[in-house]
Amino acid sequence: MSETFQRPTFERPMPVKTPTSAPFWDALAQHKIAIQYSPSTDAWVFYPRVRAPRTLANDLVWREISGAGTLYT
């Protein structure tokens, strides 16, 4: 008796667009990259959040970035 092995298929989990992450996904849909910036910490913030890390300030703003960078491996 010969049985053929069938490899299981898995669907990739897809990210869910939430009110907090919507500006990020909307920018990507327009072929742009936008991430949050916190003036109180003078730092870029990624992953999207409701409040700034460390200070919990409610001052996060969305800013477009170029996406340019250097990848070290």
C-alpha positions in Angstrom: 0.0 0.0 0.0 1.5 3.3 -1.0 0.4 6.5 0.6 1.5 9.9 -0.5 2.6 12.4 2.0 0.7 15.6 2.0 2.5 18.6 3.5 0.2 20.6 5.8 -0.6 24.1 4.6 -0.6 27.0 7.0 -2.0 30.4 6.5 0.2 33.3 7.5 -1.1 35.4 10.3 -2.1 38.8 9.0 -1.7 42.0 11.1 -4.9 43.5 12.3 -5.4 47.2 11.7 -6.5 48.9 14.9 -7.3 52.5 15.7 -3.7 52.9 17.1 -1.9 51.3 14.2 -4.2 52.6 11.4 -2.0 55.6 10.4 0.9 53.2 9.9 -1.1 50.9 7.6 -2.7 53.8 5.8 0.8 55.3 5.0 2.0 51.9 3.7 -1.0 51.8 1.4 0.2 55.1 -0.1 3.7 53.7 -0.5 5.0 55.8 2.5 6.4 54.9 5.9 5.1 56.7 9.0 6.0 56.0 12.5 5.3 57.8 15.8 7.6 60.4 17.4 7.5 61.5 21.0 8.5 65.1 21.6 8.6 64.5 25.4 11.3 61.8 25.0 12.8 63.2 21.7 12.6 59.6 20.4 11.0 57.6 17.6 8.6 55.0 18.7 7.8 51.8 17.0 5.5 49.7 17.4 2.4 51.9 17.4 1.3 52.8 20.9 -1.3 55.0 22.7 1.2 56.7 25.0 5.0 57.4 24.9 7.2 54.8 26.5 8.9 55.7 29.8 6.9 59.0 30.3 3.4 57.8 29.4 2.9 61.2 27.8 0.0 61.7 25.4 2.2 63.5 22.9 2.8 60.9 20.1 2.6 62.3 16.6 2.9 60.5 13.3 5.8 61.5 11.1 6.7 60.3 7.6 10.2 58.8 7.4 12.3 58.1 4.3 12.9 54.4 5.0 16.6 54.8 4.1 19.1 53.1 6.3 21.9 50.6 6.6 21.5 47.0 7.2 24.3 45.2 9.0 24.4 41.4 9.0 
